[in-house]
Amino acid sequence: MINKLLTSICFFLIFSANAQNLRNEKFGSVKIEDFSPKSPILKDDDAAVILSDVGLSEFIGNNNGSFTIVFKQHKKILIKKKTAFDEASFKIKLYQGNYETEEKLEDVQAATYNLENGNIITSKLNKDNVIKEKYNRLYSLRKFTLPDVKEGCIIEYSYTLKSQFDTHLRSWDFQDDYPTLWSEYQVTIPPMYNYFVVKKGDYKDLLCVDSRKNIFKSYSILFPGENTYSSASVGTFSGNAKWALWAMKDVPKYKKEIFLANHIDYKTSFEFQLQSIKYSETILRQRIKSWYQTASDLLKSESFGQILDKEKNGWIEKEVSNLTGKLEGIECAKQIFTFVRDNFDCINHDANRLSDEPKKIFKAKKGNVADINLLLTAMLYQKGFIASPVLLSTRGNGKASEISAILEEYDYVICQLKIDSATYFLDASKSKNGFDKLPSFCYNGYGRMIAETPYLVDLSANKLIENKTTVVFMINGENKKSEASFESKLGYIESQDLRDKLITKSNADYLKEVSKDYPMDVKIENLEIENKNNLDESINLKYDFKFNFTDDDIIYFNPLLAEATKENMFKAEKRKFPVELPFLFNETYILDMEIPTGYKVDEMPKSVRSKFNETEGLFEYIIANKDGHIQLRCKFQLNKANYDADDYDSLRDFFGLFVKKQSEQIVFKKIK
């Protein structure tokens, strides 16, 4: 009987939700009990609690012969600690893209509620304090900060956003960085629209309401006249609209974990991708087309592929000829790449279209990442090379679909160059990128090469290997002083980091920083930095150093010196998400040292060799005492960048062995 009653109530709530949300809360309806919420997911150290977050999206006919998407959000947050005060500074992104029309923000309401002596004191937002800012090429921002925010207060805001872009049916985040007691989203879609819902995170375990059905709706649209002399007409569209309501209760806070390419891919949320629009039985506009059709459209587009048109952009060939002279092959390609990299400034690294005409970009010597790398592609193409643009989604942007041609998922453009049987990937938008060297954030799964036959380009982190080899030789000098030479062929990413450091630091300051990594006081001299300005190669770092052994009866000595890894980067006991490392590891450390004069080896770490999942990793620590010398070879190798959460325990243990072994010391005992 009770089950039937609950089912009837739930059905009634869902059925009536066509016109209102399940909570049916009006703005300003804050109660005293809201300041002390109860839920099994709440903890004392929570800095904030999302009391409720309610959203709605629906379509209405507009005066431009189309539809407007109306999105509404109403959110209440309990601020418990100062560390959550940022929640009172709110940002709303408004899409504009390459169009003159921008989404409109209306009906902004916001207030802060403080509980004082049993009374709720309300401080409302002055709407004049809503600030407009540019965000990037596609979006602008509206920002506001709520007044009188204190520990223990509740903040509340609501707004309406109207959009004429049918590709921007608003996504919904059910999960937040703080625990959420209630989150719901209601969507009503006209019959002619077909959206695909992408569900991310643990939505299956959290959904308490998942209701979908067809409801009959009529839409009136005003079609403006073709010119000033013709009158407007009204069209009415009726049919079964698709209605859905999703709600989640007691949603745990999203706990960020290290080594994820992007948290966007794992936070519980629903996204909407417009597949097609069916205007009638015979007229269907496919919004997401095949990659063949999408690539064909891009190559014809003035904002992308027409820059490769040799007839339309013949001036490029003249510029390239003046630049390269009689150079051919790889040297010619390098000359073109170096010219673009060193003479053009990238002012926006989030773009997949040209921002202006190619000739204006060339003259201005600046542009976004698409401007620069499409121009590079065109210059190579005009010179006769096989060069094609590649679209990709960076690690900070989340993963793009490997199947669907959803251009909004891509935020970066690079150049693919083929010479004979070799393939090179070029990015001239970064001033320190070498030839065939991409920033690590580009390695995020698969890119898409845009040509008549477009295909996937493997840009997974498994394609990026950080190789490093370090060799240290130590001999006994006079007065118990040890003298050593250090040489390290750095990995390319570490080389880039060092180049960045040396922009703001002198060599002397850099050496002071290095000396702090040693477990004893050292004097470093004779620094050499080979390939510092050769961006195509890794840096080779050389220096000499000296230090004094103590005169103690027993000396403890770590043979890894400054190269020892001191902490396991996988500290958490458990992990929920996969591990996505930015690159592969291949590091080798070699030491040859004379045993200190007057001492003998009393204890020494044992050699060890351990494999991870047979072929996915290797750790070697091979040490020997031979002919008065300590010889050590320490190798750490990971042959795979991405691991399932089920592999986490064994991966943590593997790193734990690596760190523990590198902390072990040799014990030298004075000879009496």
Secondary structure as UniProt FT lines:
FT   HELIX           2..16
FT   TURN            17..19
FT   TURN            27..28
FT   HELIX           32..35
FT   TURN            40..41
FT   TURN            44..45
FT   STRAND          48..61
FT   TURN            63..64
FT   STRAND          67..79
FT   HELIX           82..88
FT   STRAND          89..95
FT   TURN            97..98
FT   STRAND          104..116
FT   TURN            117..118
FT   STRAND          119..124
FT   HELIX           127..129
FT   STRAND          131..134
FT   STRAND          139..145
FT   TURN            151..152
FT   STRAND          154..163
FT   TURN            166..167
FT   STRAND          172..173
FT   STRAND          180..189
FT   TURN            191..192
FT   STRAND          193..200
FT   HELIX           203..206
FT   STRAND          207..223
FT   TURN            228..229
FT   STRAND          233..251
FT   HELIX           263..265
FT   STRAND          269..278
FT   STRAND          284..286
FT   HELIX           291..300
FT   TURN            302..304
FT   HELIX           305..308
FT   TURN            310..313
FT   HELIX           314..324
FT   TURN            325..326
FT   HELIX           329..343
FT   STRAND          345..348
FT   HELIX           358..364
FT   STRAND          366..368
FT   HELIX           369..382
FT   TURN            383..384
FT   STRAND          386..392
FT   HELIX           395..397
FT   HELIX           407..409
FT   STRAND          412..419
FT   TURN            420..421
FT   STRAND          422..426
FT   TURN            431..432
FT   TURN            435..436
FT   HELIX           440..442
FT   STRAND          445..449
FT   STRAND          455..459
FT   HELIX           461..463
FT   STRAND          465..476
FT   TURN            479..480
FT   STRAND          481..489
FT   HELIX           492..504
FT   HELIX           507..515
FT   TURN            516..517
FT   STRAND          523..530
FT   TURN            535..536
FT   STRAND          540..548
FT   STRAND          554..557
FT   TURN            559..560
FT   HELIX           561..563
FT   STRAND          579..580
FT   STRAND          584..594
FT   TURN            597..598
FT   STRAND          599..603
FT   STRAND          608..612
FT   TURN            613..616
FT   STRAND          617..626
FT   TURN            627..628
FT   STRAND          629..638
FT   STRAND          642..643
FT   HELIX           645..647
FT   HELIX           648..663
FT   STRAND          666..670
//
